Amino acid sequence: MKILDRYILTQFIKTFLGVFIVLMFILILQSIWLYIAELAGKDLDFETIAKFMMYTVPLIVPLALPLSIIVASIMVFGSLAENYEFAAMKSNGISLQRAMRSLMIVIVGIGVISFFFANTVIPWGNLKQKNLRNNIAKKAPSMAIGEGTFNQIGDVNIKVAKKSGEANEFLNDVIIHKKNPLRYGNYTVIKSKRGELKSSLKSNVIQLVLEDGNYYEDLYPQDLARSASSPFVKSEFEEYVFNIDVSKLNSSVNIDEEVVTDNQKMLRMDELATSIDTFSVQLTENLKLYRNSQYNKWSPNAFTAMIKRQQLDTTAVLTSSEDFMKKLGNTSQLAIYENALNNISRQRAAVSNRVEQVKVEDNRIRKFEMEIHKKFVLGVACIILFFIGAPLGAIIKKGGMGLPLVIAVVFFLTYHFIGIFAEKSASEGAMPAWLGSWMSTLIIFPIGIYITYKATSDQPLIEINSSITSFFERFKKKPKLPKTVV
């Protein structure tokens, strides 16, 4: 390896690792903030929190890796151009492609590694994190009562204005909504000015001693006449002991238990392909069975058999040439019409439900297909973003964390949001599944070619002065040419 290649490669690797570590740290904090509602108040030990962070790291790599590559590329090549190192290279006959050659090998290697990472580590992280979140949700909260918000514990919701005391055992302005197991909703409300926790929240019973409050409960009488008057019970108390059973919440929970294993983000390519084949065969067979059942139910032969059965139930036996409706009275005709309308309405509802089921099953297949393509998209995106960042840095001739970072973030966010919208449209059937996964990459690919061409030919990215000059020249008054005399 020549000195120039070693120098550029060293600068890029140092910048890339620094940017990647910073972005991973920021995205990990953002993930913890995103799931803070699921983690707070669960009495989690350090080991469980460390597991959650470890399982979250693979999930944010698809965001941090491409962004780190384009930021590092713009910063390194922008710094080389800003310090006139590119000018020195070109004076010695070294082109931009030659300067990028060593990094091309590294970026292609990162793209290949990212494919295997997306096929193995990312599904593992999704599997572990999803099941860990489900298991954490089953654990009993150790600090379940927060200030200023309703907190659900068992079958009650508790809100306190302020907590005080060494162990936060004294409560002010307590409001309790208790659910009714027979009816949906909160029909019991307890309000008190003060309260005190008499037992540990880790026990199976949380005991609250409430002072100076009111008790209100809606009654649910069996007599409909009494229920119309909306009866209720209201009372005042000086002291009221309220017990909350949390034995079900405090039951042993295996944090490492894996229940959800069939999500498309948890599967490798071979597993995704097998699932797609299974779902496609099931969908085809179900549609075939449904079509046959509908034909057998509504075919002409089925109608004929149904009419014969209805005629046999009556006293008059009709021939095929007789008018069946004229033999019936108005009441019978009305009943037949109403029955036919009801049958049609039920059939339309059944068909609509079946259509919605088919859409759901088809969308599931599309999501599995997109997940296969997304494993390739990550590596290809890293390569294309490098070919955008390196020439762009040579053009703007600016290093550091200022303008290069802004430009890199703009490019990456554009790429990322296009991918989100395309995947959403593809999952709903607006475009093929492969196009939804590759749409953002296909859009930035010609941009990379254009920027690379501009950088290698020493042309500005946008020729603003020449464009403005040519625009105003169109409106200039052309001078009149002298007439030629023949």
C-alpha positions in Angstrom: 0.0 0.0 0.0 1.4 3.4 -1.0 1.8 6.3 1.4 -1.1 8.2 -0.2 -3.5 5.3 0.1 -2.4 4.7 3.7 -2.9 8.4 4.6 -6.4 8.7 3.1 -7.4 5.4 4.5 -6.2 6.4 8.0 -8.0 9.7 7.9 -11.2 8.1 6.8 -11.2 5.3 9.3 -10.5 7.6 12.2 -13.2 10.0 11.1 -15.7 7.2 10.4 -15.2 5.5 13.7 -15.5 8.8 15.6 -18.8 9.8 13.8 -20.2 6.2 14.1 -19.6 6.0 17.9 -21.2 9.4 18.4 -24.2 8.6 16.3 -24.6 5.2 18.0 -24.5 6.9 21.4 -27.1 9.5 20.4 -29.4 6.9 18.8 -29.2 4.6 21.9 -30.2 7.5 24.1 -33.1 8.2 21.7 -34.2 4.6 21.8 -34.2 4.6 25.6 -36.2 7.8 25.6 -38.6 6.2 23.1 -39.2 3.2 25.4 -38.9 5.0 28.7 -42.6 4.5 29.4 -42.1 0.7 29.2 -39.0 0.7 31.3 -39.8 3.2 34.1 -41.3 1.9 37.3 -40.5 -1.8 36.6 -37.8 -2.4 39.3 -35.3 -3.4 36.6 -31.8 -4.4 37.6 -28.7 -3.3 35.8 -28.4 -6.6 33.9 -31.8 -6.2 32.3 -31.2 -2.6 31.3 -27.8 -3.7 29.8 -29.5 -6.5 27.9 -32.1 -4.0 26.5 -29.3 -1.7 25.3 -27.3 -4.6 23.8 -30.4 -5.8 21.9 -31.1 -2.2 20.7 -27.7 -1.6 19.2 -28.2 -3.9 16.1 -31.5 -2.2 15.4 -30.0 1.3 15.0 -27.0 0.2 12.9 -29.1 0.6 9.6 -29.5 4.3 10.6 -26.0 5.0 12.0 -23.9 3.2 9.4 -25.0 4.9 6.1 -25.1 8.3 7.8 -21.6 7.8 9.3 -20.2 6.9 5.8 -21.6 9.9 4.1 -20.5 12.3 6.9 -17.0 10.8 7.1 -16.6 10.9 3.3 -17.6 14.6 3.0 -15.4 15.6 6.0 -12.3 13.8 4.8 -12.4 14.7 1.2 -13.6 18.2 2.0 -10.7 18.7 4.4 -8.3 17.4 1.7 -9.7 19.9 -0.8 -9.7 22.7 1.7 -6.1 22.2 2.6 -5.1 22.1 -1.1 -4.0 18.5 -0.8 -6.1 17.6 -3.8 -4.4 20.3 -5.8 -1.0 18.8 -5.0 -2.3 15.4 -6.0 -3.6 16.6 -9.3 -0.4 18.4 -10.0 1.3 15.1 -9.7 -1.2 13.3 -12.0 -3.3 11.7 -9.3 -7.0 11.9 -10.1 -10.0 11.8 -7.7 -10.7 8.2 -8.7 -7.1 7.2 -7.8 -7.4 8.9 -4.5 -10.7 7.0 -3.8 -9.3 3.6 -4.8 -8.2 2.4 -1.5 -11.5 3.5 0.1 -13.5 1.8 -2.5 -12.3 -1.6 -1.4 -13.0 -0.7 2.2 -16.5 0.5 1.4 -17.4 -2.5 -0.7 -16.1 -4.7 2.2 -18.4 -2.7 4.6 -21.3 -3.3 2.2 -20.7 -7.0 2.1 -20.4 -7.2 5.9 -23.5 -5.2 6.4 -25.5 -7.7 4.3 -24.5 -10.6 6.6 -25.1 -8.3 9.6 -28.6 -7.5 8.3 -29.3 -11.2 7.7 -28.1 -12.5 11.1 -27.5 -9.9 13.8 -30.4 -7.5 13.2 -33.0 -10.3 13.2 -31.5 -11.6 16.4 -31.7 -8.1 18.0 -35.3 -7.7 16.9 -36.2 -11.1 18.4 -34.5 -10.4 21.7 -35.6 -6.8 22.1 -39.3 -7.5 21.2 -39.6 -10.4 23.7 -37.7 -8.5 26.4 -40.1 -5.6 26.1 -43.1 -8.0 26.3 -41.6 -9.6 29.4 -40.8 -6.3 31.1 -44.4 -5.3 30.6 -45.5 -8.2 32.8 -43.3 -7.2 35.7 -44.8 -5.4 38.7 -43.8 -1.7 39.1 -41.7 -0.9 42.1 -42.4 2.8 41.9 -45.8 2.7 40.3 -47.3 5.8 41.7 -45.9 8.9 40.0 -46.8 12.6 40.5 -49.3 14.4 38.3 -50.4 11.5 36.1 -52.7 8.5 36.4 -50.8 5.3 37.1 -52.5 1.9 36.5 -51.9 -0.7 39.2 -53.9 -3.8 38.8 -57.5 -2.8 38.3 -57.2 0.8 39.6 -55.8 4.1 38.3 -54.1 6.3 40.9 -53.1 9.9 40.6 -51.4 12.0 43.3 -50.5 15.7 43.2 -47.4 15.3 45.4 -45.3 12.7 47.3 -43.3 13.4 50.4 -41.4 11.6 53.1 -38.2 9.7 53.2 -39.7 6.9 51.2 -42.3 9.0 49.4 -44.9 7.3 51.5 -47.0 10.4 52.1 -49.4 11.4 49.3 -51.4 14.6 48.7 -54.6 15.0 46.7 -55.2 11.4 45.9 -57.6 10.4 43.1 -58.5 6.7 42.6 -60.5 5.2 39.7 -61.5 1.6 40.2 -62.7 -0.6 37.4 -65.8 -2.7 37.6 -65.2 -6.4 36.5 -68.8 -6.7 35.4 -68.9 -3.6 33.2 -66.3 -1.8 31.1 -65.3 1.6 32.5 -64.5 3.3 35.9 -67.6 3.4 38.1 -65.9 3.9 41.4 -64.1 7.2 42.3 -62.3 7.9 45.5 -60.8 11.3 46.4 -58.9 12.2 49.5 -56.8 15.1 50.6 -54.1 12.9 52.2 -52.8 9.4 52.0 -50.1 7.1 53.3 -48.5 3.9 51.9 -48.4 1.4 54.7 -46.8 -1.5 52.8 -44.0 -2.0 50.3 -44.8 -1.8 46.7 -42.9 -5.1 46.2 -45.4 -7.0 48.2 -48.5 -8.7 46.9 -50.8 -6.1 48.5 -50.4 -2.4 48.4 -52.1 -0.8 51.3 -53.2 2.9 51.1 -54.6 4.7 54.2 -56.7 7.6 52.9 -57.8 10.5 55.1 -60.5 13.2 54.7 -62.1 12.2 51.4 -65.2 11.1 49.5 -66.3 7.9 47.9 -68.5 7.7 44.9 -69.8 4.6 43.0 -72.3 4.1 40.2 -74.7 1.2 40.9 -75.7 -1.4 38.4 -79.1 -2.8 39.4 -80.6 -5.7 37.6 -84.0 -4.0 37.4 -84.2 -2.0 34.1 -86.6 0.5 35.6 -84.2 1.3 38.4 -81.2 1.5 36.1 -82.9 4.2 34.1 -82.7 6.6 37.1 -78.9 6.1 37.3 -78.6 5.3 41.0 -75.3 5.9 42.8 -73.7 5.8 46.3 -71.9 8.7 47.8 -70.2 9.0 51.2 -67.6 10.8 53.1 -64.9 9.4 55.3 -62.2 10.5 57.7 -60.1 7.4 57.2 -60.4 4.7 54.6 -58.1 1.7 54.1 -57.7 0.7 50.4 -55.9 -2.5 49.5 -54.7 -3.3 45.9 -54.0 -6.9 45.0 -50.9 -7.1 42.8 -50.2 -10.8 43.2 -50.8 -11.4 39.5 -48.3 -8.7 38.6 -45.7 -10.0 41.1 -45.8 -13.5 39.7 -42.5 -14.7 38.4 -41.6 -13.5 35.0 -38.9 -15.0 32.8 -37.2 -12.0 31.2 -35.4 -14.2 28.6 -38.6 -16.0 27.5 -39.1 -15.8 23.7 -42.8 -16.0 22.7 -42.9 -13.9 19.6 -40.7 -15.5 16.9 -42.6 -15.1 13.6 -42.3 -11.4 12.9 -40.7 -10.6 9.6 -38.0 -8.5 11.2 -36.9 -11.5 13.3 -36.2 -13.9 10.4 -33.3 -14.6 8.1 -33.5 -14.8 4.3 -34.1 -18.5 4.2 -36.7 -18.3 6.9 -38.4 -15.4 5.1 -38.5 -17.3 1.8 -40.0 -20.3 3.5 -42.6 -18.2 5.2 -43.5 -16.4 1.9 -44.0 -19.8 0.2 -46.2 -21.0 3.0 -48.3 -17.9 3.1 -48.7 -17.8 -0.7 -49.8 -21.5 -0.8 -52.3 -20.9 2.1 -53.7 -17.8 0.4 -54.2 -19.6 -2.9 -55.8 -22.6 -1.2 -58.1 -20.4 0.9 -59.2 -18.4 -2.1 -59.9 -21.6 -4.0 -62.0 -23.1 -1.1 -63.9 -19.8 -0.8 -64.6 -19.6 -4.5 -65.8 -23.2 -4.6 -68.0 -22.7 -1.5 -69.5 -19.6 -3.0 -70.2 -21.3 -6.3 -71.8 -24.2 -4.6 -74.0 -21.9 -2.6 -75.0 -19.5 -5.3 -74.8 -21.5 -8.5 -78.0 -22.1 -10.7 -78.2 -25.7 -9.5 -78.1 -24.5 -5.9 -80.9 -22.0 -6.6 -83.0 -24.7 -8.2 -82.5 -27.1 -5.3 -83.4 -24.3 -2.8 -86.6 -23.5 -4.7 -87.6 -27.1 -4.8 -87.1 -27.4 -1.0 -89.2 -24.3 -0.4 -92.0 -25.6 -2.7 -92.0 -28.9 -0.9 -92.6 -27.1 2.3 -95.8 -25.5 1.0 -99.1 -27.2 0.2 -99.1 -26.2 -3.5 -96.8 -27.9 -5.9 -96.0 -25.6 -8.7 -94.8 -26.3 -12.2 -91.9 -24.4 -13.8 -94.3 -22.5 -16.0 -96.4 -21.0 -13.3 -95.8 -17.7 -11.8 -94.7 -18.4 -8.3 -95.2 -14.9 -6.8 -98.8 -14.6 -8.0 -99.7 -17.7 -6.1 -98.7 -15.9 -2.8 -100.4 -13.1 -0.9 -99.0 -9.7 -0.3 -97.7 -10.6 3.2 -95.8 -13.6 1.8 -94.4 -11.6 -1.1 -93.2 -9.0 1.3 -91.6 -11.6 3.5 -89.8 -13.2 0.5 -88.5 -9.8 -0.6 -87.2 -8.9 2.8 -85.6 -12.3 3.1 -83.9 -11.8 -0.2 -82.6 -8.4 0.8 -81.3 -9.7 4.1 -79.5 -12.6 2.2 -77.9 -10.1 -0.2 -76.8 -7.8 2.7 -75.3 -10.7 4.6 -73.5 -11.9 1.5 -72.2 -8.4 0.7 -70.9 -8.1 4.3 -69.3 -11.6 4.1 -67.6 -10.7 0.8 -66.3 -7.4 2.1 -64.9 -9.1 5.2 -63.2 -11.7 3.0 -61.7 -9.0 0.8 -60.3 -7.3 3.9 -58.8 -10.6 5.0 -57.2 -11.2 1.7 -55.7 -7.6 1.8 -54.3 -8.3 5.2 -52.8 -11.6 4.1 -51.4 -10.0 0.9 -49.9 -7.1 2.9 -48.2 -9.6 5.2 -46.6 -11.4 2.2 -45.5 -8.0 0.8 -43.8 -7.1 4.1 -41.9 -10.4 4.2 -40.8 -9.8 0.6 -39.6 -6.3 1.4 -37.7 -7.6 4.3 -35.6 -9.8 2.0 -34.7 -6.9 -0.2 -33.9 -4.6 2.7 -31.0 -6.9 3.6 -29.4 -6.1 0.3 -30.4 -2.4 0.4 -28.3 -1.6 3.5 -25.0 -2.6 1.8 -25.8 -1.0 -1.5 -26.8 2.2 0.2 -23.5 2.4 2.0 -21.6 2.2 -1.3 -23.8 4.7 -3.1 -23.6 7.2 -0.2 -19.9 7.0 -0.3 -19.8 7.9 -4.0 -22.0 10.9 -3.1 -20.1 12.0 -0.1 -16.5 11.7 -1.4 -17.0 13.7 -4.6 -19.3 16.2 -2.8 -16.6 16.9 -0.3 -14.1 17.5 -3.1 -16.5 20.0 -4.7 -17.5 22.0 -1.6 -13.9 22.1 -0.4 -14.9 22.3 3.3 -14.0 20.0 6.1 -14.9 19.9 9.8 -18.3 19.4 11.4 -20.1 22.4 10.0 -21.3 22.5 6.5 -20.3 18.9 5.7 -22.5 17.6 8.5 -25.5 19.7 7.4 -25.2 18.5 3.8 -24.8 14.9 4.8 -27.8 15.0 7.1 -29.9 16.6 4.4 -28.9 13.9 1.9 -29.4 11.0 4.4 -32.8 12.3 5.6 -34.0 12.6 2.1 -32.9 9.1 1.4 -34.4 7.8 4.6 -37.8 9.5 4.3 -38.2 8.4 0.7 -37.6 4.8 1.9 -40.2 5.1 4.6 -42.9 6.4 2.2 -42.0 3.9 -0.5 -42.2 1.0 2.0 -45.5 2.2 3.3 -46.9 2.4 -0.2 -45.6 -1.0 -1.2 -47.0 -2.6 1.9 -50.4 -1.3 0.9 -50.1 -2.5 -2.7 -49.5 0.8 -4.4 -46.2 -0.5 -5.9 -44.3 -3.8 -6.1 -42.6 -5.0 -2.9 -39.1 -4.9 -4.5 -39.6 -1.3 -5.7 -40.7 -0.2 -2.3 -37.5 -1.5 -0.8 -35.2 -0.1 -3.5 -37.0 3.2 -4.3 -34.7 5.4 -2.2 -31.6 3.7 -3.5 -32.7 4.0 -7.1 -33.3 7.7 -6.6 -29.9 8.5 -5.0 -28.0 6.3 -7.5 -28.2 8.8 -10.5 -27.4 11.6 -8.0 -24.2 9.8 -7.1 -23.3 9.4 -10.7 -23.9 13.1 -11.4 -21.9 14.3 -8.4 -19.0 12.0 -9.3 -19.0 13.2 -12.9 -18.9 16.8 -11.8 -16.0 16.2 -9.3 -13.9 14.2 -11.7 -14.3 16.8 -14.5 -13.5 19.7 -12.1 -16.9 21.3 -12.7 -19.0 23.1 -10.0 -22.0 21.2 -8.7 -24.4 23.9 -9.9 -23.2 26.6 -12.3 -25.2 29.4 -10.8 -23.4 32.3 -12.5 -23.6 30.9 -16.0 -27.3 29.8 -15.4 -28.3 33.3 -14.3 -26.4 35.0 -17.1 -28.0 32.7 -19.7 -31.4 33.3 -18.2 -31.2 37.1 -18.4 -29.6 37.1 -21.8 -32.9 35.7 -23.1 -34.6 38.9 -22.3 -32.0 41.3 -23.7 -33.0 43.2 -26.7 -31.1 41.9 -29.7 -29.4 44.6 -31.8 -30.7 45.2 -35.3 -28.5 44.1 -38.1 -27.9 46.5 -41.0 -29.7 45.7 -44.1 -27.6 44.4 -47.0 -28.1 46.1 -50.3 -27.9 43.8 -53.3 
